[in-house]
Amino acid sequence: MRRRPWIPFVARRWFGSNARTGPSLAPATAGIAVGVAALLCVIGVMNGFQMGYIDAVLDLDSYHIRLRSGDADAALAALPDAVAAVPFVDLRTLVANRRGKAAALRIKVLPDDALERDRSLADRMEFRSGGYGGGIVIGSVLARQLDLRVGDTLSALDVKSDALEGITTAMVELPVSGVYHCGYFDYDAALAFLPESAAGDLGRGEARVVGVKLRDRYDDERALSTLAAAGLSDAESWRVYNRAFFGALRMEKSVMMLLVGLIFIVVGVNIFHSMRKAVYGRVEDIATMKALGADSSSVRRVFLLDGAAAGAGGALIGLVVGLLVATNVNGVFDAVEAVVAAFYAAFGGSGRGFEFFSPDLFYIGDVPVRLSFPETLFITSAGALAAVAAAWAASSRVSRIMPSEVLRDE
């Protein structure tokens, strides 16, 4: 028998369901589509949150490379790909408002022209009021906790150590010149920026660090080698400085992909059993095809073609649905909230207060989504290959079907 004309024809007949051809693979196709779409949405939202946190950490705090010795001009001269180099002093202290309510705060003492030197810092600091210069810039959460506004005075504890006088403390009065909001709770609540001209003695004597930002933050290894060759070896990459934080994010993502990826295993097992049942139910047809000249590999190709069709079709549908939902996830939430409000209104109630991410419970506005091409390709391919692998495993019995035994019994 020639392979090409009859294999697609038989595969097409056996893909659907009826009394002769057995169960349909349409439910398996739908399962793969649901799995691919769900995993794309979950990974897209998780990437959105994680990359938002990482961007905030790198833009506001850790920089791409930290130099504990040297100066900003030397770093810029050694790294042609550097886009910013800012010296700063990082100190931790306690602050209080006029009524004595206190909070822990980390203050970064920066040059007066820090926002001109580092444009990404300026872009990340979305000022709710005021601006940078003349006083301390605090986060929106801290401003709300201490009931502070632009023009108010914030008292910061200054602790100094001297060989003769020992440890001395003093309260430094700092005017609030701006309130920023970056969307990362830890920074909005406990990170402030202070120009050197307004710092006075605060932070004097502390070690100065140079923060360097690269055009490509993933080019940090080469940048470290360049700095070492230029004699600036006391440098640290953002991967090392934030190792614990980024490691936790990686672990969270890996576990989530593993859990949601179990959908493909369940669907693969479903396809395996469906195919296995189809093989048992089509023993006579398989024996007849073998008697007419078809070999076992050709018959197995029929089942593999059905599995590939189920996998490719489900993966393609899931890809389209997943991308549509992921890129419009906030619109989906708004639509569901509107339906809930209409439902409550139909029964005489009010559903206006229902929100998926209420500001009273969550520190987010819109849900961020970021999908990368490698992850999208991997998820879609895994969904398609799960069906092919299940079909290949289920069709292994075809080679053990002997036409003489089956047709003799008939």
QUIPEUR-V599110 format. One record per pair of residues at least 6 apart in sequence whose ideal C-beta (glycine too) atoms are under 6 Angstrom apart, sorted by the first residue. I is the first residue (numbers start at 1). J is the second residue. If there is no record, write none. Layout:
# QUIPEUR-V599110
I_J / I_J
This chain:
# QUIPEUR-V599110
1_292 / 1_293 / 1_294 / 3_298 / 7_301 / 7_302 / 10_302 / 11_302 / 11_305 / 11_306 / 13_21 / 14_21 / 15_25 / 15_306 / 16_24 / 17_23 / 17_24 / 22_278 / 22_281 / 23_274 / 25_306 / 25_310 / 28_270 / 28_271 / 28_310 / 29_310 / 29_313 / 29_314 / 31_267 / 32_267 / 32_314 / 32_315 / 32_383 / 33_314 / 33_317 / 33_318 / 35_263 / 35_264 / 35_267 / 35_383 / 36_315 / 36_318 / 36_319 / 36_322 / 36_379 / 36_380 / 36_383 / 37_318 / 37_321 / 37_322 / 39_260 / 39_379 / 40_322 / 40_326 / 40_379 / 41_322 / 41_325 / 41_326 / 42_260 / 43_375 / 44_326 / 44_369 / 44_371 / 45_367 / 45_369 / 46_253 / 47_370 / 48_368 / 48_369 / 48_370 / 50_249 / 51_370 / 52_368 / 56_182 / 56_184 / 58_238 / 59_120 / 59_121 / 59_124 / 60_124 / 60_187 / 62_238 / 62_241 / 62_242 / 63_211 / 63_212 / 63_213 / 64_213 / 64_214 / 64_217 / 64_220 / 64_238 / 65_212 / 65_223 / 65_235 / 66_209 / 66_211 / 66_236 / 67_75 / 67_210 / 67_232 / 67_235 / 68_209 / 68_234 / 69_234 / 70_232 / 72_85 / 72_87 / 72_210 / 75_85 / 75_210 / 75_212 / 76_82 / 76_85 / 78_226 / 78_227 / 78_230 / 79_223 / 81_214 / 81_215 / 82_212 / 82_214 / 83_213 / 83_215 / 84_117 / 84_118 / 84_213 / 85_210 / 85_212 / 86_114 / 86_117 / 86_118 / 86_211 / 87_208 / 87_210 / 88_108 / 88_110 / 89_109 / 89_203 / 89_206 / 89_208 / 90_108 / 91_107 / 91_203 / 91_206 / 92_106 / 93_156 / 93_157 / 94_102 / 94_157 / 95_105 / 95_154 / 95_156 / 96_102 / 96_155 / 97_146 / 101_146 / 105_190 / 105_192 / 106_190 / 106_191 / 107_192 / 107_194 / 108_193 / 109_194 / 109_196 / 109_199 / 109_203 / 110_193 / 111_196 / 112_195 / 112_197 / 115_122 / 115_132 / 124_182 / 125_180 / 126_181 / 127_178 / 127_180 / 128_140 / 128_179 / 128_181 / 129_150 / 129_179 / 130_150 / 130_177 / 130_178 / 131_178 / 132_178 / 133_195 / 134_177 / 135_174 / 135_175 / 135_176 / 135_177 / 135_198 / 136_174 / 136_176 / 136_192 / 136_194 / 137_178 / 137_180 / 137_193 / 138_192 / 139_188 / 139_189 / 140_179 / 140_181 / 140_188 / 141_188 / 141_189 / 142_189 / 143_179 / 148_176 / 150_176 / 152_176 / 153_173 / 153_175 / 154_174 / 154_176 / 155_171 / 155_173 / 156_172 / 156_174 / 158_170 / 158_172 / 158_202 / 159_169 / 160_168 / 161_167 / 172_202 / 185_363 / 214_223 / 220_237 / 224_235 / 227_235 / 264_382 / 264_383 / 264_386 / 268_386 / 268_390 / 271_387 / 271_390 / 272_390 / 272_393 / 272_394 / 275_303 / 275_391 / 275_394 / 276_394 / 279_397 / 283_401 / 283_406 / 286_299 / 286_401 / 287_401 / 287_403 / 287_406 / 287_407 / 289_299 / 290_403 / 291_403 / 296_398 / 296_399 / 299_398 / 300_395 / 300_398 / 303_391 / 303_395 / 304_391 / 304_392 / 307_387 / 307_388 / 307_391 / 308_388 / 310_387 / 311_384 / 311_387 / 311_388 / 312_384 / 315_380 / 315_383 / 315_384 / 319_380 / 326_369 / 329_367 / 329_369 / 330_366 / 330_367 / 333_356 / 337_354 / 340_351 / 340_354 / 341_351 / 341_352 / 344_350 / 344_351 / 357_364
